[in-house]
Amino acid sequence: SIDTLKIVADKLHIKLNFIKTDSWIQSQQFLKEKKCDILPTAIKTDKRLKYALFTKPYLNYKLAIITKDDKPLVQNLESILDKTMVRKKGSGLISKLKKLYPQIKIKETENFEETFKMVANGEVYYTIATLPVIEYYKNKYKLKNLQLAGYTNLIYKLGIAVRKDKPLLRNILCKTLQTIPKITQKIIYEKWTKKPINNYDKYREIILTIIIIFFVIII
């Protein structure tokens, strides 16, 4: 969303002022109390519609099931409803899942880091997240023992949440988002989902290739 916001700001010739918060719950509270004008990415829920307006979704992701790599692959979410899931506190997905699956067991955390580390440490069985979020935190905290175990049937539709008293701002953002080409959206997506190049591995492959060629020449 940060890259999309930068494009929007450039197109509108405006400067963005970022307000630091300690949690996702606090971010929502800031919008509610009009301490900020927008939340860059949020799901539209009945609860949030009481204090926010939403642009059309500009990010649409199929939600993935993440487990520790010693767990079997998952055919669907229904097959692991007897296991405990973990998710960041205040997530709109929690209320949606509880509505769809009243029997689901969800443990709530303060942030994504805590969420993924609990799965990596085997404290809970799984979490659900979008692919860019998984790849980012997996690489950032070197959680190599996490795996993409399967996909849910849920689509995460994320738009910009705007203060309810600023309908004009919402309309401007909607129109500007529509002018961003699909190829640009694809580049942004790949930037956050493709794994960073490990120089050590890259050079190791080159050296191995040279050694093989060397021995072939000798033979």
C-alpha positions in Angstrom: 0.0 0.0 0.0 2.9 2.4 0.7 4.0 2.3 -3.0 0.4 2.8 -4.2 0.0 5.8 -1.8 3.2 7.4 -3.2 1.8 7.2 -6.7 -1.5 8.7 -5.5 0.4 11.5 -3.8 2.5 12.2 -6.9 -0.6 12.3 -9.1 -2.4 14.7 -6.7 0.7 16.8 -6.0 0.3 16.4 -2.3 2.6 15.6 0.6 1.6 12.7 2.9 2.1 13.1 6.6 2.4 9.7 8.4 1.3 9.3 12.0 3.0 6.5 13.9 0.7 4.3 16.0 1.5 1.4 18.3 -1.1 -1.1 16.9 -3.7 -1.6 14.3 -6.4 -1.0 17.0 -4.9 2.4 17.7 -4.7 3.2 14.0 -8.5 2.6 13.7 -9.1 4.6 16.9 -7.1 7.5 15.4 -9.4 7.5 12.3 -12.5 7.3 14.5 -11.2 10.3 16.6 -10.2 12.2 13.4 -6.6 12.3 14.4 -5.8 11.1 10.9 -7.6 11.3 7.5 -7.1 7.9 6.1 -6.0 4.3 6.8 -4.0 3.1 3.7 -5.5 -0.5 3.7 -8.6 -1.7 5.5 -11.5 -4.2 4.9 -14.9 -2.7 4.8 -17.0 -4.0 7.7 -20.3 -3.0 9.2 -18.5 -1.8 12.4 -16.1 0.4 10.5 -18.8 1.9 8.3 -20.0 3.7 11.4 -17.0 6.0 11.3 -15.4 5.5 7.9 -15.9 5.7 4.1 -14.1 3.3 1.8 -12.6 3.5 -1.7 -13.2 0.6 -4.0 -10.7 -2.2 -3.2 -7.3 -1.7 -5.0 -5.8 -4.9 -3.5 -7.4 -8.2 -3.9 -5.7 -11.3 -2.5 -6.6 -14.9 -1.9 -6.0 -15.6 1.8 -3.3 -18.3 2.4 -3.0 -20.8 5.3 0.4 -20.7 6.9 1.8 -23.4 9.2 5.1 -24.7 10.5 6.9 -26.7 7.8 6.6 -29.9 9.8 2.8 -29.9 9.3 1.0 -31.5 6.4 -0.4 -29.4 3.5 -4.0 -28.3 3.9 -6.8 -28.9 1.4 -9.0 -26.2 2.8 -9.8 -24.2 6.0 -12.6 -26.5 7.0 -10.2 -29.4 7.4 -8.3 -27.6 10.3 -11.1 -25.9 12.2 -10.4 -28.1 15.2 -6.9 -26.5 15.4 -6.1 -23.1 17.0 -5.5 -20.1 14.7 -3.6 -16.9 15.5 -4.4 -13.5 14.1 -3.5 -9.8 14.7 -5.9 -8.1 17.2 -8.4 -5.8 15.6 -8.3 -7.5 12.2 -11.6 -7.3 10.3 -11.0 -10.9 9.2 -11.5 -12.2 12.8 -15.2 -11.1 12.9 -15.7 -12.4 9.4 -14.3 -15.9 10.2 -16.3 -16.1 13.4 -19.5 -15.3 11.5 -18.6 -18.0 8.8 -17.3 -20.6 11.3 -18.8 -20.1 14.8 -16.6 -23.0 16.1 -13.3 -21.5 15.0 -10.7 -21.0 17.7 -8.7 -17.8 17.3 -5.9 -16.5 19.5 -5.3 -12.7 19.1 -1.8 -11.0 19.1 -0.6 -7.4 19.1 1.1 -7.5 15.7 2.2 -9.6 12.7 5.6 -10.3 14.1 4.1 -12.0 17.2 1.5 -13.8 15.0 4.1 -15.5 12.7 6.6 -16.3 15.5 3.9 -18.1 17.4 3.3 -20.3 14.3 7.0 -20.8 13.7 7.5 -21.8 17.4 4.7 -24.3 17.3 2.6 -22.4 19.9 -0.4 -22.4 17.5 -1.2 -24.5 14.5 -1.7 -21.9 11.8 -2.5 -18.3 10.7 -4.2 -16.8 7.7 -2.7 -13.9 5.7 -2.0 -12.5 2.2 1.0 -13.6 0.3 2.8 -10.2 0.4 2.4 -10.0 4.2 3.7 -13.6 4.6 6.8 -13.1 2.4 7.7 -9.7 4.0 7.6 -10.9 7.6 9.1 -14.3 6.8 12.1 -12.6 5.2 12.3 -9.8 7.8 12.4 -12.1 10.8 14.1 -15.0 9.0 11.3 -17.4 9.8 12.5 -20.1 7.4 10.4 -22.9 9.0 7.1 -21.3 7.9 5.3 -22.8 4.9 2.3 -21.9 2.6 0.2 -25.0 3.5 -2.8 -24.1 1.3 -5.4 -21.5 0.4 -8.8 -20.5 1.8 -11.8 -19.6 -0.4 -11.7 -16.1 1.1 -10.7 -13.1 -0.9 -9.1 -10.2 1.0 -10.5 -7.0 -0.6 -8.6 -3.9 0.7 -9.4 -0.3 0.1 -8.5 3.0 1.7 -10.6 3.9 4.7 -11.4 7.6 4.9 -12.9 9.7 7.7 -16.6 9.7 7.4 -16.8 13.5 7.3 -14.6 13.7 4.2 -16.6 12.2 1.3 -14.9 14.5 -1.2 -11.5 13.1 -0.2 -12.8 9.6 -0.7 -14.1 10.4 -4.2 -10.8 12.0 -5.2 -8.9 8.9 -4.0 -11.3 6.6 -5.8 -10.7 8.4 -9.1 -6.9 8.6 -8.7 -6.6 4.9 -7.8 -8.5 4.1 -11.1 -5.7 5.8 -13.1 -3.0 3.5 -11.9 -2.2 1.0 -14.7 -2.5 -2.7 -14.0 1.2 -3.2 -15.0 2.2 -0.8 -12.2 0.1 -2.7 -9.8 1.8 -6.0 -10.9 5.2 -4.5 -10.4 4.3 -3.4 -6.9 2.9 -6.8 -6.1 6.1 -8.6 -7.3 8.3 -6.2 -5.4 6.7 -7.3 -2.1 6.3 -11.0 -2.9 9.5 -12.0 -4.6 12.2 -13.2 -2.3 15.3 -10.9 -2.1 18.4 -12.2 -3.9 20.9 -13.8 -1.6 24.3 -12.9 -2.9 26.0 -15.8 -1.2 23.7 -18.3 -2.9 24.1 -16.4 -6.3 27.9 -16.5 -6.2 27.9 -20.1 -4.9 25.9 -21.2 -8.0 28.3 -19.3 -10.3 31.4 -21.0 -8.7 29.8 -24.5 -8.9 29.0 -23.9 -12.6 32.6 -22.9 -13.3 33.9 -25.9 -11.5 31.7 -28.3 -13.4 32.7 -26.6 -16.7 36.4 -26.9 -15.7 36.1 -30.6 -15.1 34.2 -31.2 -18.3 37.0 -29.4 -20.2 39.7 -31.5 -18.5 37.8 -34.8 -19.2 
